[in-house]
Amino acid sequence: SIMNHLIPEKPLALTAGGQSHVSDKENIAYITVYLTNKMIAHFNVNWMSPVKVRNTLIGGEKKMLLWDDMATDDKIKVYDKGVDVKTKEGIYELLVSYRSSDMWSPKVNQTEALKLECNYFVECVTTGAKPFNDGNAGLQVVRMLEACDTSLKNESKMVYL
C-alpha cells in the first residue's frame, strides 16, 4: 500500500520467491514488482529475523531517500547520490559516472502512525471526504498479494497484473 501511494506508476507484473522454515507459510519472501516507465520495486520480508527492520529506499537519478521507521532520530535521510549519464559527441557510447556527496536529514515529527491513520479516518467520516486509502486502494493490495501467492506456488513464475 505504501508503494501504491508513493509511486503513481501502475504495477504490471511481479515475481515472488520464499521459503517456509517453521510452518506451512513462507517465513521469508522476496517480491519484485515491475511497473510502467521501467520502474521496479523490491520487497524483502523476513519473519524469522531477530531484528525488526522497516526501511524504505527510494533511488532516483539525482537523489536517494532512506526511510527508517525503527530509527528514533533521523528517520529520513536524503543522499545526494546518483548517476550522471552523458554521451560522447559523435560516438554512441554512454559515459556513466556515479556521484556521492552530502546527506541531509529533515526533522520528522514523532507521531504514531496508527494514531495518524485513525485521526485521518475520523476526519474523512466527519467531513465526507474521500480517503486516498479507500476500498479501491485495498483491492489493489489484495490483488498484488494474491499474485504473490500465485507466483510462490508456481516456483517464482512471473504473474501479470
C-alpha positions as CSV (number, residue, x, y, z in Angstrom):
1,S,0.0,0.0,0.0
2,I,2.9,2.3,0.7
3,M,4.3,1.6,-2.8
4,N,0.9,2.3,-4.4
5,H,0.6,5.5,-2.5
6,L,4.1,6.9,-3.3
7,I,4.5,5.7,-6.9
8,P,2.0,6.8,-9.5
9,E,3.2,4.2,-12.0
10,K,1.0,1.2,-12.5
11,P,2.2,-2.3,-11.4
12,L,2.4,-4.6,-14.5
13,A,3.8,-7.9,-13.1
14,L,5.6,-9.4,-10.2
15,T,7.6,-12.4,-9.1
16,A,7.7,-13.8,-5.6
17,G,10.1,-16.3,-4.0
18,G,10.1,-17.5,-0.5
19,Q,10.7,-20.3,1.9
20,S,8.9,-21.9,4.8
21,H,11.0,-22.8,7.8
22,V,8.7,-23.3,10.8
23,S,5.2,-23.6,9.3
24,D,3.4,-24.2,6.0
25,K,3.5,-20.5,5.2
26,E,6.6,-18.7,3.9
27,N,8.6,-17.0,6.7
28,I,11.0,-15.3,4.3
29,A,9.9,-13.8,1.0
30,Y,11.4,-11.7,-1.8
31,I,9.0,-9.8,-4.1
32,T,9.9,-7.9,-7.2
33,V,7.2,-5.7,-8.8
34,Y,7.6,-4.4,-12.3
35,L,5.9,-1.1,-13.0
36,T,5.4,1.2,-16.0
37,N,8.1,3.6,-17.0
38,K,10.8,1.0,-16.3
39,M,10.3,1.3,-12.6
40,I,10.9,-1.6,-10.2
41,A,10.1,-2.2,-6.6
42,H,11.7,-4.9,-4.4
43,F,10.4,-6.2,-1.1
44,N,12.2,-8.4,1.5
45,V,10.0,-9.8,4.3
46,N,11.6,-11.9,7.0
47,W,9.5,-13.1,9.9
48,M,12.5,-15.2,11.2
49,S,14.8,-12.2,11.7
50,P,15.7,-11.4,15.3
51,V,16.0,-7.8,14.3
52,K,13.0,-5.7,13.2
53,V,13.8,-3.8,10.1
54,R,11.4,-1.3,8.4
55,N,13.3,0.5,5.7
56,T,12.1,2.1,2.5
57,L,14.8,3.1,0.0
58,I,13.8,5.2,-3.0
59,G,16.6,5.6,-5.6
60,G,16.4,8.3,-8.2
61,E,18.6,9.9,-10.8
62,K,19.6,12.8,-8.6
63,K,19.0,11.8,-5.0
64,M,18.2,8.8,-2.9
65,L,15.9,8.7,0.2
66,L,16.1,6.2,3.0
67,W,13.1,6.0,5.5
68,D,14.0,4.0,8.6
69,D,10.8,3.6,10.6
70,M,12.6,2.0,13.5
71,A,15.0,4.9,14.0
72,T,14.4,7.3,16.9
73,D,16.3,10.1,15.2
74,D,16.9,10.8,11.6
75,K,14.0,8.7,10.3
76,I,14.5,10.2,6.8
77,K,17.9,10.6,5.2
78,V,18.3,12.2,1.8
79,Y,21.5,11.4,0.0
80,D,22.9,13.5,-2.8
81,K,23.9,10.3,-4.6
82,G,23.0,9.4,-8.2
83,V,24.1,8.7,-11.7
84,D,25.1,11.1,-14.4
85,V,24.8,9.7,-17.9
86,K,26.3,11.6,-20.9
87,T,27.1,10.6,-24.4
88,K,30.4,11.3,-26.2
89,E,29.9,13.7,-29.1
90,G,29.8,11.7,-32.3
91,I,30.1,8.3,-30.6
92,Y,27.3,6.1,-29.4
93,E,29.0,5.3,-26.1
94,L,27.4,6.2,-22.8
95,L,29.6,7.7,-20.1
96,V,28.2,6.8,-16.7
97,S,29.6,8.5,-13.6
98,Y,28.4,7.8,-10.1
99,R,28.4,10.6,-7.6
100,S,28.2,10.6,-3.8
101,S,28.0,13.7,-1.7
102,D,26.2,15.0,1.3
103,M,23.4,13.5,3.4
104,W,20.6,15.6,4.7
105,S,18.1,14.5,7.4
106,P,15.0,16.7,7.7
107,K,13.1,16.8,11.0
108,V,10.2,14.5,11.2
109,N,7.5,14.8,13.9
110,Q,7.5,11.7,16.1
111,T,3.8,10.7,15.8
112,E,2.5,7.2,16.0
113,A,1.4,6.0,12.5
114,L,-1.7,4.2,13.8
115,K,-2.9,7.4,15.6
116,L,-2.5,9.4,12.5
117,E,-4.4,6.8,10.5
118,C,-7.3,6.7,13.0
119,N,-7.4,10.6,13.0
120,Y,-7.5,10.6,9.2
121,F,-10.3,8.0,9.2
122,V,-12.4,10.1,11.7
123,E,-11.8,13.2,9.6
124,C,-13.0,11.5,6.4
125,V,-16.1,10.2,8.2
126,T,-17.0,13.5,9.7
127,T,-16.3,15.7,6.6
128,G,-17.4,13.2,4.0
129,A,-14.0,13.4,2.2
130,K,-13.0,10.5,0.0
131,P,-9.9,8.9,1.6
132,F,-6.9,8.2,-0.5
133,N,-6.8,4.7,1.1
134,D,-10.3,3.7,0.1
135,G,-11.7,0.3,-0.8
136,N,-10.1,0.5,-4.3
137,A,-6.7,1.0,-2.8
138,G,-7.3,-2.0,-0.6
139,L,-8.4,-4.1,-3.6
140,Q,-5.2,-3.2,-5.4
141,V,-3.2,-4.5,-2.4
142,V,-5.2,-7.7,-2.2
143,R,-4.7,-8.4,-5.9
144,M,-1.0,-8.0,-5.5
145,L,-0.9,-10.3,-2.5
146,E,-2.9,-12.9,-4.5
147,A,-0.4,-12.5,-7.3
148,C,2.4,-13.1,-4.8
149,D,0.7,-16.3,-3.7
150,T,0.3,-17.5,-7.3
151,S,4.0,-16.7,-8.0
152,L,5.1,-18.6,-4.9
153,K,3.0,-21.6,-5.7
154,N,4.4,-21.7,-9.3
155,E,8.1,-21.6,-8.4
156,S,8.5,-17.8,-8.7
157,K,7.0,-17.5,-12.1
158,M,6.1,-14.0,-13.2
159,V,2.5,-13.1,-12.7
160,Y,0.9,-10.3,-14.8
161,L,-1.4,-7.9,-13.0
